[in-house]
Amino acid sequence: MIEYDIRNVLEDDFKQLVDVAENCKPITNMTPSVYHLFTRYFRNTSFVIEDRSNNDIIGFLLGFISQENPKESYIHLLCLDHCLRGNGVAKILVNNFIDTVSTRGCNKVSLVTKPHNKISIKFYTKLGFESSCTDKTVEIDGINVYKDYEGLGDDKIIFIKQI
Ligand SMILES: CC(C)(COP(=O)(O)OP(=O)(O)OC[C@H]1O[C@@H](n2cnc3c(N)ncnc32)[C@H](O)[C@@H]1OP(=O)(O)O)[C@@H](O)C(=O)NCCC(=O)NCCS
C-alpha cells in the first residue's frame, strides 16, 4: 500500500487534477478552468492525496459549501488513482470533507452521479448516502434516478446524507 498524505488543494494543483481525472473513468473530465476554480476559491473544502515518495497527486475530492444555504455542502468530484482503490482511502477523504463542513455548520452533504456509474453508487450507498426521491425521479434497481436532471437525456442520481 502506497504511503500518502492528505492536504488541502493549492492553486497550482489544478493541472495535475486534470491528469488524475483522465484515468478515472467513467467520470467525464472537465475543462481545466473548473478545476482551477476549486483550487483557487474552494481550498478549505477541497483535498488532494499525495504519494509521500514523490509528491505526485493520486486522488482528490472537490467540494464546497452552498452560498444559497450555508447548512448544505456539495461534493463535486471524487477521484482516486487505481493504485489506491479498495483500501478505504476514498472513505477517509469523504469523512474528512464531512468533518470540515460540519465544523463550519453544515448538516447536509449532497452530490450527483450517473446511473451507469455502478461503483460510485455502491460506494456512496455504503457510506450512508440515500438517493433523493421526488416527483421527477423514477426507481431503477432500488435507486431513485432524476430524469433529465442536467438536460434532456442526462439523468442523474442525487445522493444526500444528513450529517
Ligand atoms: C468511487 C471511488 C472514489 C472509490 O474509491 P475507493 O478508495 O476504492 O473506495 P473505498 O475503498 O474507500 O471504499 C469505501 C466503501 O465503498 C465500497 N466500494 C468501493 N469500491 C467498490 C466497488 N468497486 N464495488 C463495491 N463496493 C465498493 C467498499 O467496499 C467500502 O465499503 P466498506 O467501508 O464497507 O469496506 C473510486 O472507485 C473512483 O475514483 N472511481 C472513479 C471516479 C468516480 O466514479 N468517482 C465518484 C463519482 S464523483
PDBQT file of the ligand as one rigid body, heavy atoms in Angstrom, charges set to zero:
ROOT
HETATM    1  C1  LIG A 201     -15.558   5.582  -6.247  1.00  0.00    +0.000 C 
HETATM    2  C2  LIG A 201     -14.115   5.597  -5.759  1.00  0.00    +0.000 C 
HETATM    3  C3  LIG A 201     -13.742   7.012  -5.326  1.00  0.00    +0.000 C 
HETATM    4  C4  LIG A 201     -13.996   4.614  -4.560  1.00  0.00    +0.000 C 
HETATM    5  O1  LIG A 201     -12.661   4.678  -4.055  1.00  0.00    +0.000 OA
HETATM    6  P1  LIG A 201     -12.052   3.546  -3.060  1.00  0.00    +0.000 P 
HETATM    7  O2  LIG A 201     -10.908   4.157  -2.314  1.00  0.00    +0.000 OA
HETATM    8  O3  LIG A 201     -11.791   2.313  -3.819  1.00  0.00    +0.000 OA
HETATM    9  O4  LIG A 201     -13.251   3.311  -2.044  1.00  0.00    +0.000 OA
HETATM   10  P2  LIG A 201     -13.075   2.780  -0.538  1.00  0.00    +0.000 P 
HETATM   11  O5  LIG A 201     -12.001   1.742  -0.533  1.00  0.00    +0.000 OA
HETATM   12  O6  LIG A 201     -12.903   3.941   0.387  1.00  0.00    +0.000 OA
HETATM   13  O7  LIG A 201     -14.483   2.080  -0.288  1.00  0.00    +0.000 OA
HETATM   14  C5  LIG A 201     -15.424   2.504   0.699  1.00  0.00    +0.000 C 
HETATM   15  C6  LIG A 201     -16.589   1.551   0.684  1.00  0.00    +0.000 C 
HETATM   16  O8  LIG A 201     -17.170   1.510  -0.649  1.00  0.00    +0.000 OA
HETATM   17  C7  LIG A 201     -17.169   0.166  -1.136  1.00  0.00    +0.000 C 
HETATM   18  N1  LIG A 201     -16.703   0.107  -2.523  1.00  0.00    +0.000 N 
HETATM   19  C8  LIG A 201     -15.700   0.820  -3.076  1.00  0.00    +0.000 A 
HETATM   20  N2  LIG A 201     -15.495   0.411  -4.348  1.00  0.00    +0.000 NA
HETATM   21  C9  LIG A 201     -16.385  -0.592  -4.567  1.00  0.00    +0.000 A 
HETATM   22  C10 LIG A 201     -16.646  -1.435  -5.685  1.00  0.00    +0.000 A 
HETATM   23  N3  LIG A 201     -15.916  -1.338  -6.824  1.00  0.00    +0.000 N 
HETATM   24  N4  LIG A 201     -17.628  -2.360  -5.586  1.00  0.00    +0.000 NA
HETATM   25  C11 LIG A 201     -18.339  -2.482  -4.423  1.00  0.00    +0.000 A 
HETATM   26  N5  LIG A 201     -18.130  -1.722  -3.317  1.00  0.00    +0.000 NA
HETATM   27  C12 LIG A 201     -17.158  -0.793  -3.410  1.00  0.00    +0.000 A 
HETATM   28  C13 LIG A 201     -16.130  -0.572  -0.318  1.00  0.00    +0.000 C 
HETATM   29  O9  LIG A 201     -16.486  -1.929  -0.173  1.00  0.00    +0.000 OA
HETATM   30  C14 LIG A 201     -16.115   0.128   1.009  1.00  0.00    +0.000 C 
HETATM   31  O10 LIG A 201     -17.070  -0.421   1.902  1.00  0.00    +0.000 OA
HETATM   32  P3  LIG A 201     -16.635  -0.815   3.409  1.00  0.00    +0.000 P 
HETATM   33  O11 LIG A 201     -16.285   0.502   4.098  1.00  0.00    +0.000 OA
HETATM   34  O12 LIG A 201     -17.825  -1.476   3.971  1.00  0.00    +0.000 OA
HETATM   35  O13 LIG A 201     -15.424  -1.691   3.266  1.00  0.00    +0.000 OA
HETATM   36  C15 LIG A 201     -13.124   5.133  -6.868  1.00  0.00    +0.000 C 
HETATM   37  O14 LIG A 201     -13.555   3.877  -7.352  1.00  0.00    +0.000 OA
HETATM   38  C16 LIG A 201     -13.012   6.082  -8.050  1.00  0.00    +0.000 C 
HETATM   39  O15 LIG A 201     -12.194   7.005  -8.039  1.00  0.00    +0.000 OA
HETATM   40  N6  LIG A 201     -13.816   5.853  -9.098  1.00  0.00    +0.000 N 
HETATM   41  C17 LIG A 201     -13.758   6.665 -10.351  1.00  0.00    +0.000 C 
HETATM   42  C18 LIG A 201     -14.273   8.083 -10.161  1.00  0.00    +0.000 C 
HETATM   43  C19 LIG A 201     -15.705   8.098  -9.667  1.00  0.00    +0.000 C 
HETATM   44  O16 LIG A 201     -16.581   7.415 -10.193  1.00  0.00    +0.000 OA
HETATM   45  N7  LIG A 201     -15.959   8.916  -8.625  1.00  0.00    +0.000 N 
HETATM   46  C20 LIG A 201     -17.272   9.011  -7.991  1.00  0.00    +0.000 C 
HETATM   47  C21 LIG A 201     -18.180   9.928  -8.705  1.00  0.00    +0.000 C 
HETATM   48  S1  LIG A 201     -17.879  11.640  -8.311  1.00  0.00    +0.000 SA
ENDROOT
TORSDOF 0
